[in-house]
Amino acid sequence: MKLYFAPGACSLAVRIALLEAGIPFTSTQVDLMAKTYDNGADYRAVNAQGSVPVLELDNGERVTEVAAILQYVADQAPAAALAPAQGSFARVRLQETLNFIASEIHKGWSPRFNPTFDDATKAFFTERLVSKYAVLNARLDKTTWVNGETFSVADAYLFVTLLWRNFIPTELPGQTALDAFMQRMMARPAVQQALAAEGLVK
Ligand SMILES: N[C@@H](CCC(=O)N[C@@H](CS)C(=O)NCC(=O)O)C(=O)O
């Protein structure tokens, strides 16, 4: 398998999942501004959206969308227990969380990275994002991982979005369960390996 990624982007969640799963893979860095990879090749020929991640399978199929890729990875390594079994109600709960992270949190960040938005617009989106994180903070007040007591691919996804506070400082007042969650994530060897692979730790 090959992961198309940009350092610190949402593709980092897929890298963490692959490492947690113990699946061998290679990775190719994408220049998201230029939409190129491998010394100038056209990345839009890989993904018409021009976004990462893409997971290229050994048969040439390419999977896009973080939530779909994470579940695909989890299903390739059932022994790693990164997602409940397909068809179970627990799987529906995981999908619910992945979709929440994708649509409300991940995409809640996007306007804040947009240089053309003024401060008032950014403040509006920031307030909205903070309220969405509060939902997950309340959950993590009661559980170890975002979907209960078992680590899942949703934790990798949530972790990456919280790391973006290193790029845009974001106060999450009183949301201390998220800070404790980040510490638990940082203690995982796969997370450290993923961060090192993308040059995000010394
Ligand atoms: N819906 C996509 C969104 C992926 C996405 O937003 N990727 C960002 C990095 S976190 C990106 O590549 N942005 C550059 C662009 O869209 O041009 C998914 O879930 O995979």
The ligand as an SDF file (V2000), in Angstrom:
LIG
                    3D

 20 19  0  0  0  0  0  0  0  0999 V2000
  -13.0330   15.0420    2.5430 N   0  0  0  0  0  0  0  0  0  0  0  0
  -11.6080   14.7980    2.5210 C   0  0  0  0  0  0  0  0  0  0  0  0
  -10.9200   16.0630    2.9590 C   0  0  0  0  0  0  0  0  0  0  0  0
   -9.4260   15.9240    2.9790 C   0  0  0  0  0  0  0  0  0  0  0  0
   -8.7490   17.2600    3.2750 C   0  0  0  0  0  0  0  0  0  0  0  0
   -9.3970   18.2480    3.6410 O   0  0  0  0  0  0  0  0  0  0  0  0
   -7.4320   17.2450    3.1490 N   0  0  0  0  0  0  0  0  0  0  0  0
   -6.6690   18.4590    3.3260 C   0  0  0  0  0  0  0  0  0  0  0  0
   -5.5140   18.2450    4.2840 C   0  0  0  0  0  0  0  0  0  0  0  0
   -6.0870   17.9140    5.9440 S   0  0  0  0  0  0  0  0  0  0  0  0
   -6.0920   18.8630    1.9930 C   0  0  0  0  0  0  0  0  0  0  0  0
   -5.5550   18.0550    1.2750 O   0  0  0  0  0  0  0  0  0  0  0  0
   -6.2280   20.1560    1.6470 N   0  0  0  0  0  0  0  0  0  0  0  0
   -5.7280   20.7100    0.4300 C   0  0  0  0  0  0  0  0  0  0  0  0
   -6.7820   20.8650   -0.6080 C   0  0  0  0  0  0  0  0  0  0  0  0
   -7.9350   20.3980   -0.3970 O   0  0  0  0  0  0  0  0  0  0  0  0
   -6.4850   21.4470   -1.6250 O   0  0  0  0  0  0  0  0  0  0  0  0
  -11.2370   13.6220    3.4080 C   0  0  0  0  0  0  0  0  0  0  0  0
  -11.9610   13.3760    4.3870 O   0  0  0  0  0  0  0  0  0  0  0  0
  -10.2460   12.9260    3.1450 O   0  0  0  0  0  0  0  0  0  0  0  0
  1  2  1  0
  2  3  1  0
  2 18  1  0
  3  4  1  0
  4  5  1  0
  5  6  2  0
  5  7  1  0
  7  8  1  0
  8  9  1  0
  8 11  1  0
  9 10  1  0
 11 12  2  0
 11 13  1  0
 13 14  1  0
 14 15  1  0
 15 16  2  0
 15 17  1  0
 18 19  2  0
 18 20  1  0
M  END
$$$$
